[in-house]
Amino acid sequence: MKIYDNEIEKLKQISQLQVDFVKHLLEVINHPDIFLHLSRELHKLVKFDIFNFAILNASLDVIIEATFIKLEDDSFRFIHLPDSFKILPPKREYFSKGSPSLFRLSSEKFLALIGSDSLYREIRNLNIRSVVFMALNPEESRKMILSLGSKSADAFSEEETMVLECLLPQIRLIIENYFSFEQCQQLRAQLENEKKASLKEWQFKFGKEDLVAESQQMKQVLYKVRQVAPTDSTVLLEGETGVGKELIAKAIHCSSTRNKGPLVMVNCAALPPNLIESELFGHEKGSFTGASERRIGKFELANGGTIFLDEIGDMPFELQAKLLRVLQEKDIERIGGTQTIHVDVRIVAASNRKLEEEIKAGRFRSDLYFRLNAFPIYIPPLRERVEDITALIHYFIEYYGGVLGKPYLKISEMDMQKLMNYQWPGNVRELKHIIQKAVILTTGDILNFSDFKTSPSLFQVEKLKKTMKTLKEVEIEHILEALRLTNGKVSGEDGAARLLGINPKTLDSKIRKLGIKKVLDIQHPGTS
């Protein structure tokens, strides 16, 4: 098909129009008054007297609305429309799939509509005589409709409607980006409130009323916290469940230069494997079944602050490579997205597992471990720092006594000795719950610990669980050792299968089933 010069010029003008329009609005794309700016920019191109943006749900009820009217000096002012006022397409079929994205109601049709439908009659007060409707996302269940009204009967010429049609993709993009930014701001505000509530709950004032630390071990932990907090170094907190890793992470954040930024807490063990990637990095609308809208991930929410990844050892092996990229490049991509998003985030990770053993078992990447282990802090279990037990007991008695309206409670010497002799397999968390329960049960001045039963066998079970390996772990270690001795060779006279006394095909199957190939690829690139 031959394209004439005037058509080329027309295409150039349209392209330049789109570029200029977006350029002017990019400067205010995240501004709260984005719709006011949008109405001003559109009015430079198409003349109108009223601007109305609305979002409708699946039942076509208005859930969000913004309306501006033109004043005599050509500026725009926001107005609140009553429920009886309506500037929307009159027919339900206009919102169906395949309907035009833009259509104009002539003066005659619009005035006839006002006369026949009571919902439109109040428009008479504004002297609106013609209107154009734009469906920004006609294919989706939640509709975005932009309506422009004019006091002129012959407004919205063919040329003007063509201009509006050309700008539809840009208008949609600007509005979608605005709502994504607004969602992000709301989530960050929510996180900030949660952070304040959490710190208030713990009565935490790091540097003034330090964390409870009477033992030399905990004083050393807090010394390390003060050393690393002002830096941006990645920190790995190690220790048993309940020792206080989350509180140490809060101490690091609150003592850092990022303390005015968000602190985002993520428990990797609590998230289903199929959702953890979306939770961390976010997803685009329609990127998978159930992704009905764009989701902002935890890393984006933590921008300018700290993200705490608790139970990092439970992160799926396949996802660890993406986390490694964030550590190296500070870049993420939402699921289903093509845009690389740079994030300024400090990472504090924690694990109650020994990650070196997880590496040997093929469940954790060695390269990720070395990145996380830039500044390790080990938090000892409560049984190894007996000096802290007394201080913590008095702290929790005072705290829960105040919260529950029992401020002058005491503890008997016998109960104190019983608590001191207990091994505390659940560490500080268990002690906190025991004291809280005793305060609740107490009716007099002396704490009631009648419900507390020491369980030495529980500690022995915990200790046994930490020292005894599972059959799977033993099998993995045994096969890995055989592969190391044979330089990764499986079959043949000098292969691992012969050394183990099993068929090479059986060994191949076990290697795949146990995921040993992955750890071999990391430790010995090029082996087979």
C-alpha positions in Angstrom: 0.0 0.0 0.0 1.4 3.4 -1.0 1.8 6.0 1.8 1.5 9.6 0.7 3.5 12.5 2.1 0.5 13.9 3.9 -0.1 10.5 5.6 3.5 10.3 6.7 3.3 13.9 8.1 0.1 12.9 9.8 1.7 9.9 11.5 4.7 12.0 12.6 2.3 14.6 14.1 0.4 11.8 16.0 3.7 10.3 17.2 5.0 13.7 18.4 1.7 14.4 20.1 1.9 11.2 22.1 5.5 11.9 23.1 4.8 15.4 24.2 1.7 14.4 26.1 3.5 11.7 28.1 6.5 13.9 28.6 4.5 16.6 30.3 2.7 14.1 32.6 5.8 12.0 33.5 6.9 14.8 35.8 3.7 14.5 37.9 2.9 10.8 37.4 3.0 10.0 41.1 1.5 13.3 42.2 -1.8 13.0 44.3 -3.4 15.5 41.8 -2.6 13.4 38.7 -6.2 13.7 37.4 -6.1 17.5 37.7 -2.9 17.6 35.7 -4.4 15.1 33.2 -7.5 17.3 32.7 -5.2 20.4 32.0 -3.0 18.6 29.5 -6.0 17.1 27.6 -7.7 20.5 27.5 -4.7 21.9 25.6 -5.6 19.5 22.8 -9.4 19.1 23.0 -11.7 21.7 24.4 -14.2 20.5 27.1 -16.0 21.8 30.2 -16.1 18.8 32.5 -13.7 15.9 33.1 -14.8 12.8 34.8 -12.8 9.6 35.6 -14.5 6.6 37.1 -13.7 3.0 38.0 -16.6 0.6 37.9 -16.8 -2.9 39.4 -18.2 -6.0 37.7 -21.8 -4.8 38.5 -21.0 -1.4 36.8 -21.2 0.4 40.2 -18.9 3.4 40.6 -16.2 2.6 43.2 -13.7 5.5 42.5 -14.5 8.8 40.9 -12.7 12.1 40.2 -14.5 15.1 38.5 -13.2 18.5 37.5 -15.0 21.4 35.9 -13.5 24.2 33.9 -13.6 27.7 35.3 -13.7 31.0 33.4 -9.9 31.4 33.4 -9.6 27.9 31.8 -8.3 26.4 35.0 -10.0 23.3 36.5 -11.5 22.7 40.0 -12.4 19.4 41.7 -16.1 18.9 42.5 -17.9 16.2 44.4 -20.7 14.6 42.4 -23.8 13.5 44.3 -25.0 9.9 43.8 -27.8 11.1 41.7 -25.4 12.6 39.2 -24.1 10.4 36.4 -21.7 10.9 33.5 -21.3 7.4 32.1 -22.3 5.6 28.9 -26.0 4.8 29.1 -26.0 1.2 27.8 -24.5 -1.8 29.4 -23.4 -3.2 26.0 -20.9 -0.3 25.7 -18.8 -2.1 28.3 -18.8 -5.5 26.7 -15.9 -7.0 24.8 -15.6 -5.9 21.2 -17.3 -2.5 21.9 -15.5 0.7 20.6 -13.0 2.2 23.0 -14.3 5.7 22.3 -17.7 7.0 21.2 -19.4 10.4 21.1 -23.0 11.2 21.9 -24.2 14.0 19.6 -26.1 17.0 21.2 -29.5 15.6 20.1 -28.8 12.1 21.5 -27.4 13.4 24.7 -30.2 15.8 25.4 -32.7 13.0 24.6 -30.9 10.9 27.2 -31.1 13.6 29.8 -34.8 13.9 29.2 -35.5 10.1 29.5 -33.1 9.1 32.4 -33.4 10.8 35.8 -29.8 9.9 36.6 -28.6 12.3 33.9 -31.0 15.2 34.6 -28.7 17.1 37.0 -26.2 17.5 34.2 -28.6 20.2 32.9 -27.4 22.4 35.8 -23.9 22.4 34.2 -25.4 23.1 30.7 -23.5 20.1 29.2 -24.7 19.5 25.6 -22.3 16.9 24.2 -20.1 14.2 25.6 -17.4 11.7 24.6 -16.8 8.5 26.5 -13.5 6.6 26.6 -13.2 3.0 27.8 -9.5 2.7 28.9 -9.7 -1.1 29.6 -12.8 -2.5 27.9 -11.6 -6.1 28.1 -11.4 -6.2 31.9 -14.0 -6.8 34.6 -13.0 -3.6 36.5 -13.7 -0.8 34.1 -11.9 2.5 33.8 -14.0 5.2 32.0 -12.9 8.7 31.1 -15.8 11.0 30.1 -15.4 14.6 28.8 -18.4 16.9 28.5 -18.8 20.2 26.7 -21.3 23.1 26.8 -21.0 23.3 23.0 -23.4 21.3 20.9 -20.9 20.7 18.2 -17.9 19.8 20.4 -15.6 16.8 19.8 -15.1 17.0 16.1 -13.8 14.1 14.1 -10.2 15.4 14.4 -10.5 15.8 18.1 -11.9 12.3 18.7 -9.0 11.0 16.6 -6.6 12.8 18.9 -8.2 11.3 21.9 -8.2 7.8 20.4 -4.5 8.1 19.7 -3.8 9.1 23.3 -5.9 6.3 24.9 -2.9 3.9 25.4 -0.8 6.7 27.0 -3.7 7.8 29.3 -4.3 4.2 30.4 -0.6 3.7 31.1 -0.3 6.9 33.2 -3.4 6.0 35.3 -2.3 2.4 35.9 1.1 3.5 37.0 -0.5 6.1 39.3 -2.6 3.4 41.0 0.4 1.0 41.3 2.4 3.8 43.0 -0.6 4.6 45.3 -0.9 0.9 46.2 2.8 0.8 47.0 2.6 3.9 49.2 -0.4 2.5 51.1 1.4 -0.8 51.8 4.5 1.1 52.9 2.4 3.2 55.3 0.8 0.0 56.7 4.3 -1.5 57.2 5.4 1.7 59.0 2.4 1.4 61.4 3.2 -2.3 62.0 6.8 -1.4 62.7 5.9 1.3 65.2 3.4 -1.1 66.9 5.9 -3.9 67.1 8.6 -1.6 68.6 6.1 -0.3 71.1 5.1 -3.8 72.1 8.7 -4.7 72.9 9.4 -1.3 74.6 12.5 -1.3 72.5 14.9 1.7 72.8 18.1 0.4 71.5 21.1 2.4 72.8 19.2 3.7 75.8 17.5 0.7 77.4 19.5 -2.0 75.6 18.1 -5.4 75.0 18.2 -7.6 78.1 21.8 -8.7 78.1 23.5 -9.7 81.4 25.6 -12.5 80.0 28.9 -11.9 78.2 27.6 -13.8 75.2 24.7 -11.4 74.7 26.8 -8.4 75.4 29.1 -9.6 72.6 26.1 -10.0 70.3 25.0 -6.4 71.0 28.6 -5.1 70.4 28.5 -6.7 67.0 25.1 -5.2 66.3 26.5 -1.7 67.1 29.5 -2.4 64.8 27.5 -3.5 61.8 24.3 -1.4 62.1 25.7 1.9 60.6 27.0 0.0 57.5 25.0 -1.4 54.6 26.6 -4.9 55.1 24.4 -8.0 54.7 23.9 -9.7 58.1 23.2 -13.4 58.7 21.7 -14.2 62.2 22.1 -17.8 63.3 20.6 -19.5 66.3 17.9 -21.8 67.5 14.2 -21.0 67.2 13.1 -18.5 69.8 16.5 -16.9 70.7 15.4 -13.4 69.5 16.7 -13.2 65.9 13.7 -11.0 64.9 14.5 -8.5 67.8 18.1 -8.4 66.8 17.1 -7.6 63.2 15.0 -4.7 64.5 17.9 -3.5 66.5 20.1 -3.5 63.4 17.5 -1.5 61.4 16.7 1.0 64.2 20.4 1.7 64.8 21.2 2.2 61.1 21.0 5.2 58.8 17.9 3.5 57.2 15.8 3.7 60.4 13.5 6.2 58.8 12.8 3.8 55.9 10.6 0.7 56.1 11.4 -2.5 57.9 9.8 -5.4 56.0 9.6 -8.8 57.8 9.3 -12.0 55.7 9.1 -15.5 57.2 10.2 -17.8 54.4 9.1 -20.9 56.2 5.5 -19.6 56.5 5.0 -19.0 52.8 3.9 -21.8 50.4 6.7 -22.6 47.9 4.5 -21.6 44.9 3.8 -18.1 46.4 7.1 -17.1 47.9 8.5 -15.7 44.6 5.3 -13.5 44.1 5.5 -12.4 47.8 9.2 -11.3 47.5 9.3 -9.9 44.0 5.7 -9.1 43.1 3.8 -10.0 39.9 2.1 -8.4 37.0 -1.6 -8.7 36.3 -2.4 -11.9 34.4 1.1 -13.4 34.9 -0.5 -16.6 36.3 -3.9 -18.0 37.2 -5.4 -15.9 40.0 -3.2 -12.9 39.3 -6.1 -10.5 38.9 -4.1 -7.4 39.6 -0.5 -6.2 39.9 1.1 -7.0 43.2 4.0 -5.0 44.7 6.6 -7.4 46.2 8.3 -7.1 49.6 11.6 -6.0 48.1 10.0 -3.0 46.4 8.2 -2.1 49.6 11.5 -2.3 51.5 13.1 0.2 49.1 15.2 2.7 51.2 15.0 0.5 54.2 15.7 -3.1 55.4 14.2 -6.5 54.6 14.4 -9.3 57.2 14.3 -12.7 55.6 13.6 -15.1 58.5 14.2 -18.9 58.1 16.2 -18.3 54.9 17.2 -22.0 55.0 13.6 -22.9 54.0 13.7 -20.9 50.7 13.2 -23.2 47.7 16.5 -24.0 45.9 15.2 -22.7 42.5 14.4 -19.3 44.1 17.8 -18.9 45.7 19.4 -17.9 42.4 17.0 -14.9 42.1 17.9 -13.8 45.6 21.6 -14.1 44.8 20.9 -11.7 41.9 19.3 -9.2 44.2 22.3 -9.3 46.5 24.7 -8.8 43.6 22.9 -6.4 41.4 20.1 -4.9 43.6 17.8 -5.6 40.7 14.4 -7.4 40.7 11.8 -8.4 38.1 8.1 -9.0 38.9 6.7 -12.3 37.8 5.4 -11.8 34.2 7.1 -8.5 33.9 9.9 -7.3 31.5 11.0 -4.2 33.4 14.1 -4.4 35.7 13.4 -2.6 38.9 16.4 -1.3 41.0 15.9 -1.5 44.7 18.0 0.1 47.5 17.6 -2.5 50.2 19.7 -3.8 53.1 19.2 -7.5 53.7 19.3 -9.1 57.1 18.7 -12.9 57.0 18.2 -15.5 59.7 18.2 -19.2 60.0 17.8 -21.8 62.8 19.4 -24.4 60.5 23.2 -24.8 60.0 23.4 -23.6 56.5 26.8 -25.3 55.9 25.1 -28.6 56.5 22.2 -27.6 54.2 24.9 -26.9 51.5 26.3 -30.4 51.9 22.9 -31.9 51.7 22.3 -30.0 48.4 19.4 -27.8 49.7 21.2 -24.5 49.8 23.5 -22.7 47.4 27.1 -22.2 48.5 27.4 -19.0 46.5 24.3 -17.5 48.2 25.6 -18.5 51.6 28.9 -16.7 51.1 27.0 -13.6 50.1 24.7 -13.7 53.1 27.5 -14.6 55.5 29.2 -11.2 55.0 28.7 -10.4 58.7 27.5 -13.4 60.7 26.1 -13.0 64.2 25.4 -16.1 66.3 22.8 -15.8 69.1 23.4 -18.5 71.7 20.5 -20.5 73.2 19.1 -19.4 76.6 20.4 -22.4 78.4 24.0 -21.3 77.6 23.5 -17.8 79.1 22.0 -18.4 82.5 22.7 -14.9 83.6 20.1 -13.6 81.2 17.3 -15.9 82.5 16.9 -13.9 85.8 16.9 -10.6 84.0 14.4 -11.8 81.4 12.1 -13.2 84.1 12.0 -9.9 85.9 11.6 -8.0 82.6 8.6 -10.1 81.5 7.0 -10.0 84.9 7.1 -6.2 84.9 6.0 -6.0 81.2 3.0 -8.4 81.4 2.1 -7.2 84.9 1.7 -3.7 83.5 -0.2 -4.8 80.4 -2.6 -7.0 82.4 -3.1 -4.5 85.3 -1.1 -6.5 87.9 2.0 -4.2 88.5 3.3 -5.5 91.8 3.8 -9.2 91.3 6.6 -11.2 92.9 8.1 -14.7 92.3 8.9 -17.2 95.0 12.4 -18.5 95.4 11.3 -22.1 94.7 9.7 -21.1 91.4 12.7 -18.9 90.5 15.0 -21.9 91.0 12.7 -24.1 89.0 12.8 -21.7 86.1 16.6 -21.3 86.4 17.1 -25.1 86.3 14.9 -25.6 83.2 16.7 -26.1 79.9 14.4 -23.9 77.8 14.3 -25.7 74.5 12.0 -22.9 73.2 14.4 -20.3 74.4 13.3 -16.7 75.1 10.0 -17.2 73.3 9.1 -20.1 75.6 10.1 -18.1 78.7 8.0 -15.2 77.6 4.9 -17.3 77.2 5.4 -19.1 80.5 5.6 -15.7 82.4 2.6 -14.4 80.5 0.5 -17.4 81.4 1.6 -17.2 85.0 0.6 -13.5 85.2 -2.8 -14.3 83.7 -3.4 -17.2 86.3 -2.3 -15.1 89.3 -4.9 -13.7 91.6 -2.7 -12.5 94.5 0.7 -10.9 94.8 2.8 -14.1 94.2 3.0 -15.5 90.7 1.2 -18.7 90.1 3.3 -21.2 88.3 1.2 -24.2 89.1 0.5 -24.8 85.4 4.3 -25.0 84.6 5.6 -28.5 84.2 9.3 -28.9 83.6 10.0 -31.4 80.7 13.6 -32.5 80.7 12.7 -35.1 78.1 11.6 -32.4 75.8 15.1 -30.9 75.8 16.6 -34.3 75.2 14.3 -34.8 72.2 15.3 -31.4 70.8 19.0 -32.2 71.4 18.6 -35.6 69.8 16.9 -34.0 66.8 19.8 -31.7 66.3 22.5 -34.4 66.5 20.8 -37.3 64.7 20.6 -37.1 60.9 17.7 -38.3 58.8 18.2 -41.3 56.6 17.9 -39.0 53.6 20.7 -36.8 54.9 22.9 -39.8 55.6 22.3 -41.2 52.1 23.1 -37.8 50.5 26.3 -37.5 52.4 27.3 -41.1 51.6 26.7 -40.6 47.8 28.5 -37.2 47.8 31.6 -38.7 49.5 31.7 -41.5 46.9 31.4 -38.9 44.1 34.1 -36.8 45.5 36.4 -39.9 45.8 35.7 -40.7 42.1 35.9 -37.1 40.9 32.2 -37.2 40.0 32.3 -40.3 37.8 29.2 -42.5 38.3 29.8 -45.7 36.2 32.8 -47.8 35.2 35.5 -49.6 37.2 36.6 -46.5 39.0 33.1 -45.0 39.3 31.0 -44.2 42.4 28.4 -46.9 41.7 31.0 -49.7 41.9 32.4 -48.1 45.1 28.9 -48.1 46.6 28.1 -51.6 45.3 25.0 -50.6 43.4 23.9 -50.4 39.7 25.0 -47.2 37.9 21.4 -46.6 36.7 20.2 -46.9 40.3 22.8 -44.4 41.4 21.8 -42.0 38.6 18.2 -42.3 39.7 19.1 -41.5 43.4 21.3 -38.5 42.3 18.3 -37.0 40.5 15.8 -37.9 43.2 17.9 -36.4 46.0 18.9 -33.3 44.1 22.6 -34.1 44.4 23.3 -32.9 40.8 22.6 -29.3 41.8 25.1 -29.2 44.6 27.7 -30.9 42.4 27.2 -28.3 39.7 27.9 -25.5 42.2 30.9 -27.1 43.9 32.5 -28.8 40.9 31.5 -27.0 37.6 31.8 -29.2 34.7 31.6 -32.6 36.5 29.0 -35.2 35.5 
